[in-house]
Amino acid sequence: MHFTEPVYRNPYWPTFPLLQITQGCTHNKCKFCTMYKDVDFRIQPVEWIEEDLQEIADMKPNAKTIQLLSANPLVLTYDKLAPILEMIKKYLPKMEMVYMAGRVTDVKNKTVEQLRKLKDLGMNEISLGVESGDDWTLNRINKGYGSKDILEQCHKLEDAGIDYWMTFLNGVAGKKHSQEHAINSAKIFNQCKPMLVGTGGLTLFPGTPLLEEAQEGKFDPLSEKELLIELKTFVENLTCDCEFNTHHTSGINLTGPDFLKRKRSIISALEQQIDSGDLETLSEIRKNKRTL
């Protein structure tokens, strides 16, 4: 198999098989991330993709799911992505579900009709690293798009019938803009129809611009208690009928389906942690993290 380090897969999707079709990240400028800092973006050579598919077919000929790598393979145009999906069908004829991650801007280069055709070829579910719906925050962390872009591109996915995830990066706005980040993100998410909303707490990894800014006094990161308060604010304002997934913030499991039915219990659990949770342990866990 041809993989370029680092290999990151979505742990909530089936973990095998994995197929890399791009290397690195097209944007590679988000202030909280250095995952692909030393990897130039490149489309995987077609011969490598075919060799890997043959290897997968030999190991698991009846595979029904596959996760495509690397950071944002969704960026490929329809004319480049469709042949790869067709090749997957050729080598894995029982394939039903192709998963991949992408940026909001990756949807722009495809029409709704093209997205529908990609869905017919198996691209049924994608994960969008949205991080925030607040324009000040999006600009602050250099995401490369605004809230209007999020709405436009998510609505295209809905028109095409493609399920998608949206992520909220808890804490990325810093202390002064925490409430606006939480409330405005929920407002934008509420105008979309994600099948899943995922939240993760910001960790300032070495080499990230946000860590450097924090060390210079230009970014004021949230404490563990403040992260929980911001997450509670986001949850209170979220009205999506979706699955809810959270990690890197709460010390208890809040993940599960039917968010609206569980919303009150999620808020209560967060309130309990805010009032009497083991915040020191949460802080130590975060300090010891080395990667996503």
C-alpha positions as CSV (number, residue, x, y, z in Angstrom):
1,M,0.0,0.0,0.0
2,H,1.2,3.5,-0.8
3,F,0.8,5.8,2.2
4,T,2.4,9.2,2.9
5,E,3.1,10.0,6.5
6,P,1.3,11.2,8.5
7,V,-1.7,8.9,8.0
8,Y,-4.8,10.2,9.7
9,R,-8.1,8.4,9.4
10,N,-11.5,9.3,10.8
11,P,-11.8,6.9,13.8
12,Y,-15.6,7.0,13.7
13,W,-15.7,5.6,10.2
14,P,-14.8,2.0,9.3
15,T,-11.0,1.8,9.7
16,F,-10.3,-0.7,7.0
17,P,-9.7,-0.6,4.1
18,L,-8.0,2.8,3.6
19,L,-7.1,4.1,0.2
20,Q,-4.9,7.2,-0.2
21,I,-5.8,9.2,-3.3
22,T,-4.2,12.6,-2.4
23,Q,-1.2,13.6,-0.3
24,G,-1.2,16.5,2.2
25,C,-3.7,19.3,2.5
26,T,-4.5,21.9,-0.2
27,H,-4.9,24.7,2.3
28,N,-2.3,23.8,5.0
29,K,-2.7,27.3,6.6
30,C,-5.1,26.8,9.6
31,K,-3.5,28.3,12.6
32,F,-4.3,25.4,14.9
33,C,-2.9,22.6,12.7
34,T,0.5,21.4,11.6
35,M,-0.5,17.8,10.6
36,Y,0.6,18.2,7.0
37,K,3.0,21.0,7.5
38,D,5.9,19.2,5.8
39,V,3.8,17.4,3.1
40,D,3.2,19.1,-0.3
41,F,-0.2,18.5,-1.7
42,R,-0.2,16.0,-4.5
43,I,-2.7,13.8,-6.3
44,Q,-1.7,10.2,-5.8
45,P,-0.4,8.6,-9.1
46,V,-3.2,6.6,-10.8
47,E,-1.0,3.5,-11.0
48,W,-0.4,3.6,-7.2
49,I,-4.2,3.8,-6.6
50,E,-4.8,0.9,-8.9
51,E,-2.1,-1.2,-7.3
52,D,-3.5,-0.5,-3.9
53,L,-7.0,-1.4,-5.0
54,Q,-5.7,-4.7,-6.3
55,E,-4.1,-5.4,-3.0
56,I,-7.3,-4.5,-1.1
57,A,-9.3,-6.7,-3.5
58,D,-7.0,-9.6,-2.7
59,M,-7.3,-9.1,1.0
60,K,-11.0,-8.1,1.2
61,P,-12.8,-8.7,-2.1
62,N,-16.2,-8.3,-0.5
63,A,-15.5,-4.9,1.1
64,K,-18.6,-2.7,1.2
65,T,-17.0,0.4,2.8
66,I,-13.8,2.3,2.2
67,Q,-12.2,5.5,3.6
68,L,-10.3,7.7,1.2
69,L,-7.2,9.7,2.4
70,S,-5.5,12.1,2.8
71,A,-6.5,15.5,4.4
72,N,-9.1,16.6,1.8
73,P,-9.5,14.3,-1.2
74,L,-12.8,15.9,-1.8
75,V,-10.9,18.8,-3.5
76,L,-10.5,16.7,-6.6
77,T,-12.6,17.9,-9.5
78,Y,-15.4,15.7,-10.7
79,D,-13.4,14.7,-13.8
80,K,-10.6,13.4,-11.5
81,L,-12.7,12.0,-8.7
82,A,-15.3,10.1,-10.7
83,P,-12.8,7.8,-12.5
84,I,-11.3,6.9,-9.1
85,L,-14.7,6.0,-7.7
86,E,-15.4,3.9,-10.9
87,M,-12.1,2.1,-10.4
88,I,-13.1,1.3,-6.8
89,K,-16.3,-0.2,-8.1
90,K,-14.3,-2.2,-10.6
91,Y,-12.0,-3.8,-8.0
92,L,-14.5,-3.9,-5.2
93,P,-17.9,-4.6,-6.9
94,K,-19.8,-4.9,-3.6
95,M,-18.8,-1.4,-2.5
96,E,-21.7,0.5,-1.0
97,M,-20.2,3.4,0.9
98,V,-17.2,5.6,0.2
99,Y,-16.1,8.0,3.0
100,M,-13.9,11.0,2.6
101,A,-13.0,14.3,4.3
102,G,-12.9,17.7,2.8
103,R,-12.9,21.5,3.2
104,V,-16.0,23.6,2.6
105,T,-14.3,25.1,-0.4
106,D,-13.8,21.6,-1.9
107,V,-17.5,21.5,-2.8
108,K,-17.3,24.7,-4.9
109,N,-15.7,23.0,-7.9
110,K,-18.6,20.7,-8.4
111,T,-22.2,21.3,-9.6
112,V,-25.1,19.7,-7.8
113,E,-25.6,17.4,-10.8
114,Q,-21.9,16.3,-10.5
115,L,-22.3,15.7,-6.8
116,R,-25.4,13.5,-7.5
117,K,-23.3,11.4,-9.9
118,L,-20.6,11.1,-7.4
119,K,-23.2,9.9,-4.9
120,D,-24.4,7.3,-7.4
121,L,-20.8,6.1,-7.6
122,G,-20.7,5.6,-3.8
123,M,-19.7,8.9,-2.3
124,N,-22.5,8.9,0.2
125,E,-20.9,10.5,3.3
126,I,-18.3,13.2,3.8
127,S,-16.8,15.1,6.8
128,L,-16.3,18.8,6.6
129,G,-13.8,20.4,8.9
130,V,-15.9,23.5,9.4
131,E,-14.5,24.4,12.9
132,S,-16.7,27.6,13.3
133,G,-19.6,29.4,11.9
134,D,-18.5,32.8,13.2
135,D,-16.8,35.0,10.6
136,W,-14.5,36.7,13.1
137,T,-13.2,33.3,14.3
138,L,-12.9,31.8,10.8
139,N,-10.8,34.8,9.7
140,R,-8.8,34.7,13.0
141,I,-7.7,31.1,12.4
142,N,-7.2,31.5,8.7
143,K,-9.8,28.9,7.5
144,G,-10.0,30.5,4.0
145,Y,-13.8,30.8,3.9
146,G,-16.7,32.5,5.7
147,S,-20.1,31.5,7.1
148,K,-21.8,32.3,3.7
149,D,-19.6,29.8,2.0
150,I,-20.5,27.2,4.6
151,L,-24.2,27.7,4.0
152,E,-23.9,27.7,0.2
153,Q,-21.8,24.5,-0.1
154,C,-23.7,22.6,2.6
155,H,-27.0,23.3,0.8
156,K,-25.5,22.0,-2.4
157,L,-24.6,18.7,-0.6
158,E,-28.2,18.6,0.7
159,D,-29.6,19.1,-2.8
160,A,-27.4,16.2,-4.1
161,G,-28.6,13.9,-1.2
162,I,-25.1,13.5,0.3
163,D,-24.8,13.1,4.0
164,Y,-22.2,15.2,5.7
165,W,-20.6,15.9,9.1
166,M,-19.8,19.4,10.5
167,T,-17.2,20.0,13.1
168,F,-17.1,22.7,15.9
169,L,-13.6,23.4,17.3
170,N,-14.2,24.2,20.9
171,G,-11.9,26.9,22.2
172,V,-10.3,28.1,18.9
173,A,-11.6,31.6,19.2
174,G,-9.8,32.3,22.6
175,K,-11.4,33.8,25.7
176,K,-12.6,37.2,24.5
177,H,-14.6,35.9,21.5
178,S,-15.7,32.5,23.1
179,Q,-19.4,33.3,23.4
180,E,-19.7,34.7,19.8
181,H,-17.9,31.7,18.5
182,A,-20.3,29.3,20.2
183,I,-23.5,31.1,19.5
184,N,-22.8,32.1,15.9
185,S,-21.5,28.7,15.0
186,A,-24.7,27.2,16.3
187,K,-26.7,29.7,14.2
188,I,-24.9,28.6,11.0
189,F,-25.1,24.9,11.8
190,N,-28.8,25.2,12.5
191,Q,-29.4,26.5,8.9
192,C,-27.8,23.3,7.6
193,K,-28.8,19.6,7.8
194,P,-25.7,17.7,9.0
195,M,-26.2,14.0,9.8
196,L,-23.6,14.5,12.6
197,V,-22.2,17.4,14.5
198,G,-18.8,16.7,16.0
199,T,-17.0,18.8,18.6
200,G,-13.4,18.7,19.7
201,G,-11.5,20.8,22.3
202,L,-8.5,22.8,21.0
203,T,-5.1,21.5,21.9
204,L,-2.1,23.8,21.2
205,F,0.3,21.5,19.5
206,P,4.0,22.4,19.1
207,G,4.7,24.3,15.9
208,T,1.2,25.7,15.5
209,P,0.8,29.4,15.0
210,L,-1.8,29.6,17.7
211,L,0.7,28.2,20.3
212,E,3.3,30.7,19.2
213,E,0.7,33.5,19.5
214,A,-0.3,32.2,23.0
215,Q,3.4,32.3,24.1
216,E,3.6,35.8,22.8
217,G,0.5,36.9,24.6
218,K,-1.5,37.4,21.4
219,F,-3.9,34.4,22.0
220,D,-5.5,33.7,25.3
221,P,-6.5,30.0,25.4
222,L,-9.5,28.8,27.4
223,S,-9.1,26.8,30.6
224,E,-10.7,23.4,30.9
225,K,-13.7,24.9,32.7
226,E,-14.0,27.7,30.1
227,L,-13.9,25.0,27.3
228,L,-16.8,23.2,29.0
229,I,-18.8,26.5,29.4
230,E,-18.3,27.3,25.7
231,L,-19.3,23.8,24.7
232,K,-22.5,24.2,26.9
233,T,-23.3,27.5,25.2
234,F,-22.9,25.8,21.7
235,V,-25.1,22.9,22.7
236,E,-27.8,25.2,24.2
237,N,-28.0,27.1,20.9
238,L,-27.8,24.0,18.6
239,T,-31.1,22.8,17.2
240,C,-29.9,20.3,14.5
241,D,-31.7,17.0,14.5
242,C,-28.5,15.0,14.2
243,E,-26.1,12.6,15.9
244,F,-23.8,14.4,18.3
245,N,-20.2,13.5,18.9
246,T,-17.7,15.2,21.3
247,H,-14.1,14.4,22.3
248,H,-11.1,16.3,23.7
249,T,-13.2,18.4,26.1
250,S,-15.6,16.4,28.3
251,G,-14.4,13.6,30.5
252,I,-17.7,11.8,30.0
253,N,-19.2,10.2,27.0
254,L,-21.7,12.5,25.4
255,T,-21.7,10.9,22.0
256,G,-24.8,9.3,20.5
257,P,-27.7,9.7,18.1
258,D,-30.9,11.8,18.5
259,F,-29.2,15.0,19.7
260,L,-32.5,16.9,20.2
261,K,-33.9,14.1,22.4
262,R,-30.7,14.0,24.5
263,K,-30.0,17.7,24.5
264,R,-31.3,18.4,28.0
265,S,-29.3,15.5,29.5
266,I,-26.1,16.6,27.6
267,I,-26.5,20.1,29.1
268,S,-27.0,18.7,32.6
269,A,-23.9,16.5,32.2
270,L,-21.9,19.5,31.2
271,E,-23.2,21.6,34.0
272,Q,-22.2,18.9,36.5
273,Q,-18.7,18.8,35.1
274,I,-18.4,22.6,35.2
275,D,-19.5,22.6,38.8
276,S,-17.7,19.5,40.1
277,G,-15.7,17.8,37.4
278,D,-12.1,16.7,37.7
279,L,-10.7,19.5,35.6
280,E,-7.1,18.9,36.6
281,T,-7.2,15.4,35.1
282,L,-8.8,16.9,31.9
283,S,-6.0,19.4,31.8
284,E,-3.3,16.7,32.2
285,I,-4.8,14.6,29.5
286,R,-4.7,17.6,27.1
287,K,-1.1,18.5,28.0
288,N,-0.1,14.9,27.1
289,K,-1.7,14.9,23.7
290,R,0.7,14.9,20.8
291,T,-1.5,14.5,17.8
292,L,-5.2,14.6,16.9
